[in-house]
């Protein structure tokens, strides 16, 4: 796989989106010239994702009709990136420096200052199509244009109404306009959102971006700088398809899984309800059959359509014997079934077909009357939600299937089972949902409302009054039309769990009523719809308050003692990236926050938040003096790990007693921000990823620092019988003291406090606690390792750790998901004599340039080994990595282990 920068910056990166697809010559087989003998074949998709050019509209005197009928000399045009935005193209053509670096974003004109004309552009391309037979209809699709557009093809304007809105897919029958004997000319003039809003430092700037049906983060947020063109452009796919006279539109698959199921069982039957819309594009009536088939079963029904008629068709229910059920991440497999829809005409000729990849699962939910939080059930089983908030993958919408796959693989590796697609961004793309489907990750999808822009509270930086903002967006009909279209686009994905009307605020009352009473019951009746992310439909706090947060770094004990909301959609903290990324973002600038309030201006621009908690504890400098950026970032990774492990362990400790789930704010950033993330924009993981990975394990052993209890978490649906738990203390000098052990059966879907340990017996200011959980056959189920200090002290004494001796080997091993590096670490210290090998960081690096391999999928990292201990770590890579790169090298460095480079054996 290409590096993240190659995916974004390479002129051909947009082609990665359709792996294996280039400009396909459409082959129509056996088409007769007489209607009575027409033989239809469903053609391949022709993606129009190359050979585009752009030019500012005010630099062109020709109109759209002239542009698409004359011979256009594109010498003075810029090569364009499509799918892409205006700014994406300007960066691709080196008109501005990389806005991810330093203050470069300030060098790009902001639309509020330059005016809309500066980012109003013509997009132009030419393409050829094959000769078509009679009865074939060709459709031109635009899956996303932001914001308004007029579209011209071969001298004809094909959208009679100006396209408006970011989230409305468009489809045009261009059969009579296409030329099969010569080159086709396509031109689109794209105008920015109006008004674009002023990026004044507020959330969504001055807020008026909310007047449009678009993403609101583009005017800036407390975690992101403003996007200068407000994402103006043809930002999603453009393609051609062909059908016969009858077209399949929006097929729908609704699984039913009766009863309470368990993974691995021989399942009783499940059922599929299916339906689709048929459209007759012809000028004569059509009749025939529509068929659905899956797993050897099928159903069909007859249809009749008048000229230009569109009709919804419900097919007979399909029974699936011995179904392979879809489960959430960590609880079972996630198989997908291809469900094929086809429609034939009265001559039994295929007119159109579509395939839906469905997961056979049933999701239900209820609000627990005691917990007062919503519980989600998959196939009848309650699932404790361990998730996080997802922000748009890239702030300039440079989206690719490869990047989606990598990021969602990260999420699955962290043991998350739900993502919330935050409402200030986009409705996520099908490629995102496909990755979630394959990885068993549920999705909470917000619509495009945020309390920040839309009047949830007073904000002096907003242009309009709070009362005025409550009626945003200005075009309610467009909002509803867009919602209808996006529901149809996404509703077949098994990962889609429920819909949310907005972030921390419901849409205006008429929109909310239409969604709740009319649209969702008709289009997606099996899914929950809640009015907004802090709605009492999700939870009611015992004191009748609802909300989210807190944000920022917390004292570790807080997560165990402070009772938060039963289902908290946002609770967040820090997330400084690794040192290499900081050097890349701030080239030649080694200045760092000084711990007394000073923060470099460029760090503030990239949204840094301090590591000092409410008690005044500096979670970075508690590990020692900080002299440079490398040390600062190194200590930050320890703080990241501790913070996020404790957050999830605090929720674990009160699972099903205080809480039904939690969603971290937030998992990633769409640009080079310095907060709230588990990997950076370059896909390099930070320490928080592995702390979260540890705390979110489905089977987990943990230490409650408040009650001093050793606890076991079992999220599985079966008990763990005769499990053995061991707790052991270790001092800095290597002394080993047993802290307790127990053999017991661990109930399913529960957390239990097993026994308490007493740290007062340890004669050391800083000490370690190792916990292990093994099954009755001594197989390791979970392991956890803590570094702790006496009350009122810090971790400075870690500086006294003696050098540790560790043997490290690495070799390549094949795996289904691609090549893996198997790393073995063996402590060579004698038990009760040698030191702990603390905070060992594994880094897979390119042999050619010493850059980190990213993405790379570590089964664990930032590892500590007690004397004599052996660990095995697996590092996954993309399937294509070794086809384009040499075998990487492994760099290993620890707190008390010197940096070494390990040769990876084949």
C-alpha positions in Angstrom: 0.0 0.0 0.0 1.2 3.5 -0.6 2.0 5.7 2.3 -0.8 8.1 3.5 1.0 11.0 1.9 1.3 9.2 -1.4 -2.4 8.4 -1.3 -3.2 12.0 -0.8 -0.6 13.8 -2.9 0.0 11.5 -5.8 -1.8 12.7 -9.0 -3.4 9.3 -9.4 -4.4 8.8 -5.7 -8.1 9.1 -6.6 -7.9 6.0 -8.7 -7.0 4.0 -5.5 -10.6 4.4 -4.6 -11.7 1.9 -7.2 -9.0 -0.8 -6.9 -8.7 -2.8 -10.1 -11.0 -0.5 -12.0 -9.8 1.7 -14.8 -11.8 3.2 -17.6 -13.8 0.2 -18.6 -15.0 -0.3 -22.2 -18.7 -1.1 -21.9 -19.5 -4.3 -23.7 -23.1 -4.8 -24.7 -23.6 -8.4 -25.9 -26.1 -9.5 -28.5 -28.1 -6.3 -28.8 -30.4 -6.4 -31.8 -31.6 -3.3 -33.7 -35.3 -4.2 -33.4 -37.1 -3.6 -30.1 -38.8 -6.9 -30.3 -35.5 -8.7 -30.3 -33.6 -6.6 -27.8 -31.2 -8.6 -25.6 -30.1 -6.7 -22.5 -26.9 -7.0 -20.6 -26.1 -5.1 -17.4 -22.9 -3.2 -18.2 -19.9 -2.4 -16.1 -19.5 0.9 -14.4 -17.5 3.6 -16.3 -15.8 5.7 -13.6 -15.0 9.3 -14.8 -12.1 9.8 -12.4 -9.3 11.0 -14.7 -8.7 13.5 -17.5 -10.4 16.4 -15.6 -9.3 20.0 -15.7 -10.5 23.1 -13.8 -10.4 26.8 -14.2 -11.8 29.7 -12.3 -15.3 30.6 -13.6 -14.5 34.3 -13.7 -11.6 33.6 -16.0 -13.8 32.1 -18.7 -16.2 33.9 -20.9 -17.8 30.9 -22.5 -21.0 29.4 -21.0 -21.6 25.7 -20.3 -23.2 25.1 -23.7 -20.2 26.6 -25.5 -17.7 24.8 -23.3 -19.3 21.4 -24.3 -19.6 22.0 -28.0 -16.3 23.7 -28.9 -12.8 22.3 -29.1 -11.5 23.4 -25.7 -7.8 24.1 -25.3 -7.0 23.1 -21.8 -3.5 24.4 -21.8 -4.5 27.3 -19.5 -6.6 25.0 -17.3 -5.2 23.1 -14.3 -5.2 19.3 -14.1 -7.9 18.4 -11.7 -8.4 15.8 -9.0 -11.9 14.2 -9.3 -13.3 13.1 -6.9 -11.9 16.1 -5.1 -12.3 19.7 -4.1 -11.0 22.9 -5.6 -8.4 23.2 -2.9 -7.4 19.6 -3.4 -6.6 20.5 -7.0 -4.7 23.7 -6.1 -2.6 21.7 -3.7 -2.0 19.0 -6.3 -0.8 21.6 -8.7 1.5 23.1 -6.1 -0.3 26.5 -6.0 -0.1 26.5 -2.2 2.1 24.7 0.4 0.9 21.8 2.5 -1.6 23.2 5.0 -0.9 20.3 7.4 2.5 21.8 8.1 3.2 24.7 10.5 1.3 27.9 9.7 1.0 27.0 6.0 -2.8 27.0 6.1 -2.6 30.8 6.8 -1.0 31.3 3.4 -4.1 30.0 1.6 -6.8 32.7 0.9 -10.0 32.1 3.0 -13.2 32.4 1.1 -14.6 34.8 3.6 -11.8 37.3 2.6 -11.4 36.4 -1.1 -15.0 36.1 -2.0 -17.0 33.2 -3.5 -15.7 33.8 -7.0 -12.2 32.9 -5.9 -13.3 29.3 -5.4 -16.0 29.1 -8.1 -14.7 26.8 -10.8 -15.5 25.0 -14.0 -14.7 21.3 -14.0 -14.2 19.9 -17.5 -13.5 16.4 -19.0 -13.9 14.4 -22.1 -14.6 10.7 -22.5 -15.7 8.1 -25.0 -18.5 5.5 -24.8 -19.1 2.5 -27.0 -21.9 2.2 -29.5 -25.2 1.5 -27.8 -28.0 -0.7 -29.0 -31.7 0.1 -29.0 -33.4 0.0 -25.6 -30.3 0.8 -23.6 -30.4 3.7 -21.2 -27.2 5.4 -20.0 -27.1 7.1 -16.6 -24.7 9.8 -15.4 -24.2 9.7 -11.6 -22.8 12.4 -9.3 -22.5 11.1 -5.8 -21.5 14.3 -4.2 -21.1 18.0 -5.3 -20.6 20.8 -2.8 -22.4 23.0 -3.0 -24.4 24.2 -6.1 -23.8 23.1 -9.6 -25.0 23.3 -13.2 -24.1 20.4 -15.4 -23.6 20.4 -19.2 -23.1 17.5 -21.5 -22.5 17.9 -25.3 -24.1 21.3 -25.4 -27.1 20.5 -23.3 -27.7 21.4 -19.7 -28.8 18.1 -18.1 -29.9 19.3 -14.7 -32.9 21.5 -15.3 -32.8 22.6 -11.7 -29.5 23.8 -10.2 -28.1 21.1 -8.0 -27.8 22.3 -4.3 -26.6 20.6 -1.2 -23.6 18.5 -0.3 -25.3 15.2 0.4 -27.7 14.8 -2.5 -26.8 12.2 -5.1 -27.8 13.0 -8.6 -28.7 10.6 -11.5 -29.4 11.7 -15.0 -30.6 9.8 -18.1 -28.2 11.0 -20.7 -29.1 8.4 -23.4 -30.2 10.9 -25.9 -27.3 13.3 -25.2 -24.3 11.0 -25.3 -22.3 10.6 -28.5 -21.1 7.1 -29.3 -19.4 8.1 -32.5 -17.1 10.8 -31.1 -15.8 12.4 -27.9 -18.3 13.5 -25.2 -17.7 16.8 -23.4 -18.8 17.3 -19.8 -18.6 20.5 -17.9 -19.8 21.4 -14.4 -19.7 24.8 -12.7 -19.4 24.4 -9.0 -20.2 27.2 -6.5 -19.3 27.2 -2.8 -21.8 27.2 0.1 -23.5 30.5 0.4 -22.8 32.1 2.8 -19.5 30.4 3.5 -19.1 31.8 7.0 -16.3 33.6 8.6 -13.6 31.5 10.3 -13.4 33.7 13.5 -12.1 31.0 15.8 -15.5 29.8 17.0 -17.0 26.4 16.6 -18.1 26.5 12.9 -16.7 30.0 12.8 -19.5 32.6 12.9 -22.0 29.8 12.5 -23.6 30.8 9.2 -22.1 27.8 7.4 -25.1 26.1 9.2 -27.5 27.8 6.9 -26.5 25.4 4.1 -26.9 21.6 4.1 -23.2 20.9 4.3 -20.5 20.0 6.7 -19.9 22.5 9.4 -16.3 21.8 10.5 -15.0 23.6 7.4 -15.3 27.0 9.1 -13.0 25.7 11.9 -13.4 24.0 15.3 -11.5 23.7 18.5 -9.7 20.7 17.0 -9.3 21.9 13.4 -8.3 24.9 11.4 -10.7 26.2 8.7 -10.8 24.7 5.3 -10.3 27.7 3.0 -12.6 26.6 0.1 -15.2 25.1 2.4 -14.8 21.8 0.5 -16.2 23.2 -2.7 -16.0 20.8 -5.6 -17.0 17.4 -7.1 -16.0 15.6 -3.9 -17.5 12.1 -4.6 -17.7 9.6 -7.4 -18.7 10.5 -11.0 -19.6 7.5 -13.2 -21.8 6.1 -16.0 -24.0 3.0 -15.8 -26.3 1.3 -18.3 -29.6 -0.5 -18.0 -32.4 -1.7 -20.1 -35.8 0.1 -19.9 -36.4 -0.8 -16.3 -34.0 0.3 -13.7 -33.5 -1.0 -10.1 -33.3 1.8 -7.5 -32.6 1.6 -3.8 -32.9 -2.2 -3.1 -33.5 -2.9 0.6 -32.7 -5.9 2.7 -34.2 -6.3 6.2 -32.9 -9.3 8.2 -35.0 -10.9 10.9 -33.2 -13.1 13.5 -35.9 -14.4 16.0 -34.9 -15.3 19.5 -31.7 -15.0 21.5 -28.7 -16.4 19.7 -25.1 -17.3 20.5 -22.0 -17.2 18.3 -20.9 -20.7 17.2 -24.3 -22.4 17.6 -26.0 -24.2 14.8 -28.5 -21.5 14.1 -32.3 -21.9 13.6 -33.6 -20.1 10.5 -33.4 -16.4 9.8 -35.4 -14.4 7.3 -34.9 -11.6 4.9 -37.5 -9.1 3.9 -36.6 -7.5 0.6 -38.0 -4.7 -1.5 -36.8 -2.4 -4.3 -38.0 0.5 -6.4 -38.4 0.0 -10.1 -38.3 2.9 -12.6 -39.4 2.6 -16.2 -37.3 4.9 -18.3 -39.0 4.1 -21.5 -41.9 5.8 -23.3 -43.9 2.5 -23.4 -45.2 0.3 -20.7 -43.1 -2.5 -19.3 -43.8 -5.7 -17.4 -41.9 -8.7 -16.2 -40.4 -10.1 -13.1 -38.1 -8.9 -10.3 -36.1 -11.6 -8.4 -34.1 -11.7 -5.3 -31.7 -14.6 -4.6 -29.3 -15.4 -1.7 -27.6 -18.5 -0.3 -29.4 -20.8 -2.7 -32.9 -19.4 -1.9 -34.9 -17.0 -4.1 -38.2 -15.2 -4.4 -39.8 -13.3 -7.3 -42.8 -11.2 -8.1 -44.3 -9.7 -11.2 -44.5 -6.0 -12.0 -46.1 -3.7 -14.5 -45.0 -0.1 -15.1 -46.4 2.6 -17.2 -44.2 5.0 -19.2 -41.9 7.0 -16.8 -43.6 5.3 -13.8 -41.7 4.5 -10.6 -43.1 1.9 -8.2 -42.0 0.2 -4.9 -42.0 -3.6 -5.1 -42.1 -5.8 -2.0 -40.9 -9.4 -2.6 -41.8 -12.5 -0.7 -39.8 -13.2 2.4 -36.7 -15.4 2.0 -35.9 -18.1 4.6 -32.2 -18.8 5.3 -31.5 -22.1 6.9 -28.5 -22.5 9.2 -27.5 -18.8 8.7 -24.1 -17.6 9.5 -24.9 -14.7 11.8 -23.2 -11.3 11.8 -21.8 -10.3 15.3 -20.0 -7.2 16.6 -16.3 -7.0 16.9 -14.8 -9.3 19.6 -18.0 -11.3 20.1 -18.3 -13.3 16.9 -17.6 -13.4 13.1 -19.0 -10.9 10.7 -19.9 -12.8 7.5 -21.7 -11.0 4.6 -24.1 -12.6 2.1 -24.4 -11.3 -1.4 -28.1 -10.6 -2.0 -28.8 -10.3 -5.8 -31.7 -8.3 -7.2 -32.5 -8.7 -10.9 -35.3 -7.4 -13.1 -36.3 -8.8 -16.5 -38.7 -7.6 -19.2 -41.6 -9.5 -20.7 -39.2 -11.1 -23.2 -37.2 -12.5 -20.2 -34.3 -10.2 -21.0 -32.2 -8.9 -18.1 -32.8 -5.2 -17.8 -30.9 -4.4 -14.6 -29.4 -6.0 -11.5 -27.9 -5.0 -8.2 -26.1 -6.7 -5.4 -26.4 -5.9 -1.7 -23.9 -7.4 0.7 -26.0 -8.0 3.8 -25.2 -9.2 7.2 -27.8 -11.5 8.8 -28.3 -9.9 12.2 -31.0 -8.2 14.2 -30.3 -5.1 16.3 -32.8 -4.0 19.0 -32.5 -1.6 21.8 -34.3 -0.5 25.0 -33.8 2.0 27.7 -33.1 0.1 31.0 -35.5 1.4 33.7 -32.9 1.1 36.4 -29.8 2.2 34.6 -31.8 4.7 32.6 -29.4 4.2 29.7 -30.1 2.6 26.4 -29.0 -1.0 25.9 -28.3 -2.3 22.4 -28.8 -6.0 21.6 -27.4 -7.9 18.7 -29.2 -11.1 17.9 -30.9 -10.9 21.3 -27.7 -10.5 23.2 -26.9 -7.2 25.2 -23.7 -5.6 24.0 -21.7 -3.3 26.2 -20.8 -0.4 23.9 -17.0 0.4 23.7 -16.7 3.0 21.0 -15.7 6.4 19.9 -16.4 9.4 17.7 -15.3 9.4 14.1 -14.5 12.6 12.3 -14.2 12.8 8.5 -11.1 10.9 7.4 -9.5 14.0 5.7 -10.4 17.6 6.0 -10.2 18.2 2.3 -12.2 15.0 1.5 -9.2 13.2 -0.1 -11.0 9.9 0.6 -9.8 6.5 -0.5 -10.9 2.9 0.1 -7.4 2.0 1.2 -7.4 4.6 3.9 -10.8 3.7 5.1 -9.8 0.0 5.4 -6.7 0.9 7.3 -8.4 3.2 9.8 -11.3 0.8 10.5 -8.8 -2.0 10.9 -7.2 0.2 13.6 -10.6 0.6 15.3 -11.2 -3.2 15.2 -7.7 -3.7 16.7 -8.6 -1.5 19.6 -11.5 -3.8 20.3 -14.1 -1.0 19.6 -17.6 -2.1 18.7 -19.3 1.2 17.8 -18.3 4.4 16.0 -20.3 7.6 16.0 -20.1 9.6 12.8 -20.2 13.1 14.2 -22.8 15.5 12.8 -20.5 18.4 11.9 -18.9 16.3 9.2 -20.2 14.2 6.4 -22.6 11.3 6.1 -19.9 8.7 5.8 -19.3 7.0 2.4 -20.3 3.4 1.5 -16.5 2.5 1.6 -16.4 3.4 5.2 -19.5 1.3 6.0 -18.2 -1.6 4.0 -15.1 -1.6 6.2 -17.2 -1.4 9.3 -19.4 -4.3 7.9 -16.3 -6.5 7.5 -14.9 -5.7 10.9 -18.2 -5.9 12.9 -18.3 -2.3 14.1 -21.7 -0.7 14.7 -22.3 2.9 13.5 -24.3 5.7 15.0 -24.8 8.1 12.1 -25.5 11.8 12.9 -27.2 14.1 10.5 -25.9 17.6 9.7 -26.9 19.6 12.8 -24.6 20.8 15.6 -25.5 22.6 18.7 -22.4 24.8 18.2 -23.6 26.3 14.9 -27.4 25.8 15.3 -28.2 27.6 18.5 -28.0 25.1 21.3 -26.4 27.8 23.4 -25.4 31.5 23.3 -22.1 32.2 21.6 -20.7 35.7 21.2 -18.8 34.7 18.1 -21.9 33.8 16.2 -23.3 36.2 13.6 -26.9 35.4 14.1 -28.9 35.2 17.3 -29.5 31.9 19.1 -33.2 32.0 18.1 -32.3 32.6 14.4 -29.8 29.8 14.4 -32.3 27.3 15.8 -34.0 27.4 12.3 -30.8 26.5 10.4 -30.5 25.3 7.7 -32.4 27.8 5.6 -33.7 25.1 3.2 -35.6 22.5 5.2 -36.9 20.7 2.1 -33.3 20.3 0.9 -32.3 18.9 4.3 -35.1 16.3 4.2 -34.5 15.4 0.6 -30.8 14.8 1.4 -31.7 12.8 4.5 -34.0 10.6 2.4 -31.3 10.0 -0.2 -28.6 9.2 2.4 -30.8 6.8 4.3 -31.4 4.9 1.0 -27.7 4.9 0.3 -26.7 3.4 3.7 -29.6 1.4 5.1 -28.4 -2.0 3.8 -25.2 -2.0 5.8 -25.4 -4.3 8.8 -23.0 -2.0 10.7 -25.5 0.8 10.6 -27.0 0.7 14.1 -29.1 3.9 14.5 -29.7 7.4 13.2 -29.1 10.6 15.2 -30.7 13.9 14.1 -27.7 16.0 15.2 -24.8 16.7 17.5 -26.0 17.9 20.9 -29.1 19.5 19.3 -32.1 18.3 17.5 -33.0 19.6 14.0 -35.8 22.3 13.8 -39.1 20.9 14.9 -40.6 20.4 11.4 -37.5 18.5 10.2 -37.5 16.4 13.4 -41.1 15.5 13.1 -40.8 14.6 9.4 -37.8 12.3 10.2 -39.3 10.7 13.2 -42.9 10.3 12.1 -42.7 9.9 8.3 -39.3 9.3 6.7 -37.6 6.8 9.1 -40.7 4.7 9.7 -41.2 4.4 5.9 -37.5 4.0 4.7 -35.7 2.3 7.6 -38.4 1.1 10.1 -36.2 -1.4 12.0 -33.6 1.2 13.2 -33.7 3.5 16.1 -33.9 7.3 15.3 -33.0 9.7 18.1 -33.4 13.4 17.9 -29.9 14.3 18.9 -26.8 12.9 20.5 -27.7 14.0 24.1 -31.3 13.1 23.8 -33.1 11.4 26.6 -34.0 8.8 24.0 -30.4 7.5 24.6 -30.2 8.0 28.4 -31.5 9.8 31.4 -29.0 10.5 34.2 -30.2 9.7 37.7 -30.4 13.4 38.5 -32.4 13.9 35.3 -29.5 15.7 33.6 -28.3 14.6 30.2 -25.1 15.6 28.4 -21.6 14.5 27.5 -18.0 15.1 28.5 -15.8 15.8 30.3 -12.9 16.7 27.9 -9.2 17.0 28.7 -6.9 15.0 30.9 -8.3 13.6 34.1 -6.9 12.3 37.4 -6.9 8.5 37.0 -9.1 8.0 40.0 -11.8 10.2 38.4 -12.8 7.5 35.9 -13.7 5.1 38.8 -15.4 7.6 41.2 -17.2 10.2 39.1 -20.5 8.8 37.8 -20.9 10.0 34.2 -23.9 9.5 31.9 -25.3 6.0 31.4 -24.6 6.1 27.7 -22.0 8.9 27.2 -21.7 9.8 23.5 -18.6 12.0 24.1 -15.9 11.8 26.7 -12.5 12.9 25.6 -8.9 13.6 26.5 -5.4 14.3 25.1 -3.6 12.7 22.1 -0.2 14.2 21.3 1.3 12.3 18.4 4.8 10.6 18.3 8.0 12.7 18.0 8.5 11.9 14.3 5.2 13.4 13.5 5.8 16.5 15.6 9.1 17.1 13.7 7.3 16.7 10.4 4.5 19.1 11.4 6.9 21.7 12.9 10.1 21.4 10.8 13.1 23.1 12.4 11.1 24.1 15.5 11.9 22.2 18.7 10.1 24.5 21.1 7.7 22.8 23.5 5.1 23.8 26.1 7.0 24.7 29.3 4.6 23.4 31.9 3.9 26.8 33.3 1.3 27.9 30.8 3.5 28.8 27.8 2.5 27.0 24.5 4.2 27.8 21.2 1.9 29.7 18.9 2.2 27.0 16.2 1.2 24.3 18.7 -1.9 26.4 19.6 -2.7 26.7 15.9 -2.7 22.9 15.8 -5.0 22.8 18.8 -2.8 21.5 21.5 -4.4 21.0 25.0 -2.2 20.8 28.1 -1.5 17.6 30.1 -2.2 19.2 33.4 -5.3 17.9 35.2 -7.8 19.7 37.5 -5.6 18.9 40.5 -2.6 20.6 38.9 -0.7 17.4 38.1 1.4 17.5 35.0 1.0 14.1 33.5 4.1 14.6 31.3 6.6 16.1 33.7 5.7 13.7 36.5 8.1 11.3 34.6 11.1 13.6 34.8 12.7 16.8 33.5 11.8 17.6 29.8 14.6 19.1 27.8 13.5 18.7 24.2 10.6 17.7 21.9 11.6 14.1 21.7 11.4 13.7 25.5 8.2 15.6 25.7 6.6 13.4 23.1 8.0 10.2 24.7 6.5 11.0 28.1 3.2 12.1 26.5 2.8 8.6 25.1 2.9 7.1 28.6 0.3 9.7 29.7 -1.8 8.8 26.6 -1.7 5.1 27.4 -2.5 5.6 31.1 -5.4 8.0 30.4 -7.3 5.9 27.9 -6.7 2.6 29.6 -8.1 4.1 32.8 -11.1 5.7 31.0 -12.2 2.3 29.7 -11.4 0.5 32.9 -13.5 3.0 34.8 -16.4 2.3 32.6 -15.7 -1.5 32.9 -15.7 -1.3 36.7 -19.4 -0.1 36.6 -20.6 -2.0 33.5 -24.3 -2.6 33.7 -24.4 -0.8 37.1 -23.8 2.8 36.1 -23.2 2.4 32.4 -24.4 0.8 29.2 -21.6 2.2 27.0 -19.2 5.0 26.2 -18.0 6.7 23.0 -14.6 8.4 23.2 -14.2 11.9 21.9 -12.5 11.4 19.5 -10.6 8.7 17.7 -8.8 10.6 15.0 -8.4 14.0 13.4 -8.8 15.0 9.7 -5.6 17.0 9.8 -2.5 17.4 11.9 -4.1 18.2 15.2 -2.4 17.6 18.6 -5.4 16.4 20.6 -8.0 13.6 21.0 -6.7 10.9 18.7 -5.2 7.4 18.7 -3.2 7.8 15.5 -2.2 10.9 13.7 -3.0 12.2 10.2 -0.1 10.1 8.8 -1.6 7.0 10.4 1.1 6.6 13.1 -0.4 5.2 16.3 0.3 6.9 19.6 0.4 5.4 23.1 -3.3 6.0 23.6 -4.1 3.4 21.0 -2.5 0.7 23.1 -3.9 1.9 26.4 -7.4 1.9 24.8 -6.7 -1.5 23.2 -5.8 -2.9 26.7 -8.8 -1.4 28.5 -11.3 -2.4 25.9 -10.4 -6.0 25.6 -13.6 -8.2 25.6 -12.0 -10.4 28.2 -9.9 -8.3 30.6 -8.3 -8.2 34.0 -7.8 -4.9 35.7 -6.9 -3.0 38.9 -9.3 -0.5 40.5 -6.9 2.2 42.0 -9.7 3.4 44.3 -11.0 0.2 45.9 -7.6 -1.7 45.2 -9.7 -4.5 43.8 -8.5 -6.9 41.0 -11.5 -7.1 38.6 -12.3 -9.4 35.7 -14.4 -8.2 32.7 -16.1 -10.8 30.5 -18.0 -9.3 27.6 -18.4 -12.7 26.0 -21.8 -14.5 26.0 -20.4 -17.7 27.7 -18.9 -18.0 31.2 -15.2 -18.7 31.7 -14.9 -21.7 33.9 -12.1 -22.4 36.4 -10.1 -19.3 35.4 -6.9 -18.6 37.3 -6.0 -15.0 38.3 -2.6 -14.0 39.6 -1.5 -10.6 40.8 2.2 -9.9 41.5 4.1 -6.8 42.7 7.5 -5.8 41.4 9.8 -3.2 42.7 12.3 -1.0 40.8 15.1 -3.2 42.1 13.5 -6.4 40.9 12.0 -7.8 44.1 8.9 -10.0 43.5 6.0 -10.2 45.9 2.8 -12.2 45.2 -0.2 -10.0 45.7 -2.9 -12.7 45.4 -4.4 -15.4 43.3 -7.8 -17.0 42.8 -9.5 -19.7 40.8 -13.1 -19.0 39.9 -15.8 -19.1 37.2 -16.4 -15.8 35.5 -20.0 -15.1 34.5 -20.8 -14.0 31.0 -21.3 -10.4 30.1 -20.3 -9.2 33.6 -17.5 -7.6 35.6 -16.6 -9.1 39.0 -14.3 -7.8 41.8 -12.2 -10.9 42.7 -9.9 -9.8 45.5 -8.2 -6.7 46.9 -4.4 -6.2 46.8 -2.5 -4.1 49.3 0.2 -1.8 47.8 1.2 -0.6 51.3 3.3 -3.8 51.7 5.7 -2.5 48.9 8.7 -0.7 50.1 9.2 1.5 47.0 8.0 4.9 45.9 7.3 3.6 42.4 6.4 0.0 41.8 4.7 -2.3 39.3 1.7 -4.6 39.3 1.3 -7.5 36.9 -2.1 -9.2 36.5 -2.7 -12.4 34.5 -5.9 -14.3 33.7 -5.6 -17.9 32.4 -8.1 -20.5 31.5 -8.3 -23.9 33.1 -5.7 -25.2 30.6 -3.3 -22.4 31.5 -3.8 -20.6 28.3 -3.3 -16.8 28.7 -6.6 -14.9 28.3 -5.6 -11.5 29.5 -2.6 -9.7 30.9 -2.2 -6.2 32.4 0.7 -4.2 33.7 0.6 -1.1 35.9 3.2 1.4 37.0 2.1 3.0 40.3 3.5 5.4 42.9 2.8 6.2 46.5 0.2 8.8 47.2 1.4 12.4 46.7 4.5 11.4 44.7 5.2 11.0 41.0 7.1 8.7 38.6 10.5 10.4 38.8 12.0 7.3 40.4 11.5 5.4 37.2 14.7 7.2 36.1 16.6 4.9 38.5 15.6 1.7 36.6 18.7 -0.3 35.8 19.3 -1.3 32.2 17.3 -4.4 31.2 18.5 -7.2 29.0 15.9 -8.4 26.4 16.4 -10.8 23.5 14.4 -9.7 20.4 13.8 -11.7 17.2 11.5 -11.0 14.3 10.4 -13.0 11.2 7.8 -12.8 8.5 4.8 -15.0 8.7 2.0 -15.2 6.1 -1.6 -14.4 7.2 -5.0 -14.0 5.6 -4.9 -10.2 6.1 -1.5 -9.8 4.6 2.1 -10.4 5.7 2.8 -10.3 9.4 6.0 -9.7 11.4 6.1 -12.0 14.4 8.3 -10.5 17.1 9.4 -12.4 20.1 10.7 -10.6 23.2 12.4 -12.6 26.0 13.5 -11.0 29.2 17.0 -12.3 30.1 16.8 -11.1 33.8 16.6 -13.5 36.7 13.4 -13.6 38.7 13.7 -11.6 41.9 17.0 -10.1 40.8 16.7 -8.2 37.5 14.7 -5.1 36.6 11.5 -4.8 34.7 12.1 -4.0 31.0 9.8 -1.0 31.0 8.0 0.7 28.1 9.4 -1.1 25.1 8.3 0.5 21.9 8.3 -1.4 18.6 8.7 0.6 15.4 8.4 -1.0 12.0 10.5 1.2 9.6 11.1 1.3 5.8 14.5 0.0 4.9 14.8 2.6 2.1 14.2 5.9 4.0 13.9 4.9 7.7 10.3 6.3 7.8 7.7 4.5 9.9 5.6 1.9 8.1 2.1 3.3 8.3 -0.4 1.9 8.6 1.0 -1.0 10.7 -1.2 -3.1 12.9 0.5 -4.1 16.2 -1.2 -6.7 18.4 0.4 -4.7 21.3 3.0 -2.1 21.8 4.7 0.0 24.6 5.3 -3.3 26.3 6.8 -4.0 29.7 8.4 -7.4 30.6 8.9 -8.7 34.1 12.1 -10.8 34.7 12.1 -14.0 32.7 8.9 -13.2 30.8 8.4 -13.9 27.1 6.0 -12.1 24.8 5.0 -12.6 21.2 3.7 -9.6 19.2 2.3 -9.7 15.7 2.6 -6.7 13.3 0.3 -6.7 10.3 0.9 -4.9 7.1 -1.0 -4.2 4.0 -1.2 -7.1 1.5 0.7 -5.1 -1.2 3.5 -3.7 1.0 6.2 -6.3 0.2 5.3 -6.1 -3.5 6.5 -2.4 -3.6 9.0 -2.3 -0.7 11.9 -4.2 0.7 11.5 -6.1 3.9 11.2 -3.5 6.6 13.4 -3.3 9.7 12.3 -3.3 13.3 13.5 -0.6 15.7 13.1 -1.4 19.4 13.6 1.1 22.2 12.6 1.1 25.8 12.7 3.2 28.9 15.7 1.2 30.2 16.5 -0.7 27.0 18.8 0.8 24.5 17.7 1.5 21.0 18.4 -1.5 18.6 17.6 -2.3 15.0 16.5 -5.9 14.4 16.8 -7.6 11.0 13.5 -9.3 10.1 14.1 -12.9 8.9 12.0 -14.5 6.1 
